[in-house]
């Protein structure tokens, strides 16, 4: 697969800057001993680069002031694990030590919501050691404001899923995923959305309220919603439709955009689901289907012009498609080096206006 930008239809793209990093498990093996995080323009040229000395996977976020948040790789040395804020010169200006795992969000009040992990015995799930989702809310002074233990809400999934779907979950946990039974890879704080407004107008439950949390249990093909601050799981879906998914997140139209990896199926797709009807209302897949396949990692972002930016992570392949599925921007990371695993966990496209503080700081 050729590297760099091979397609760029300016008039059809959402023009901006794309932030991503390849996975570095052992950055010390890189020629300069550092992992790299890139912000590239629409021609695939780096306009800024950060350098880190810890293992890094997951995804990074650009802050409005031009600083960057990045998590260490979720399975890195526990002594180094956590979330770090870098200034434009790659200096660490703030950090939070935790067993960070996959995802985190900056809240409207500037608190941070982080998904981390714990390892402990959970008799309700099984007789042996289990890895469990653990979500914390902290402020910049590192005060703990809220915490959520996934194992405490195991039975809520049973109540929300159909009998067949729950049987699938139990089989997965009993066999292939006995230790890492959930493997949550997503934490999204729900924004204002049309589904919430529809629920308010009806006489049923209200589950998609702004401030609630979307999660994704990859091991058992389940996505769901956590009520904040009660912690109750109020909606769950997926085992009969999803396959090793990543990054479900709610759009302003009230639908959920999901990268459905198809780990067992052998081909990937990006789907948009109406959570009220649980019907797929939009889908992107390859032609032939097998040409688009990332069994692990990956994600998708709905852009302001209605296009979708897709990260086919295991290939380091980022591309933008129109609602009709036409590829209007295509990029493969050319930055692989010794120490990098060559894959890209996730990417984010930012507007030129958002990136101005960073570019002006140089």
Secondary structure, DSSP 8 states (H G I E B T S, - for coil): ---EEEEE-GGGS--SEEEEEEEES-GGGSTTS-EEEEEE-TTS-EEEEEEESS-EEEEEEE-TTS-EEEEE-TTS-TTT-EEEEE-TT--EEEEEES-EEEEEEE-TTS-EEEEEEEEEE-TTT-SSEEEEEEEEEE-TT--EEEEEEGGGGHHHHHHHS-HHHHHHHHHHHHTTTSSSSS-EEEEEE--S-HHHHHHHHSSS-----TT-EEEEEGGGTEEEEE-TTT--EEEEE-TTT-SS-EEEEE-TTSEEEEEE--TTTT--EEEEEETTTTEEEEEEE-SSGGGS--SSS-EEEE-TTS-EEEEEGGGTEEEEE-TT--EEEEEE-----TTEEEEEEEEEEE-HHHHHHHHHT-
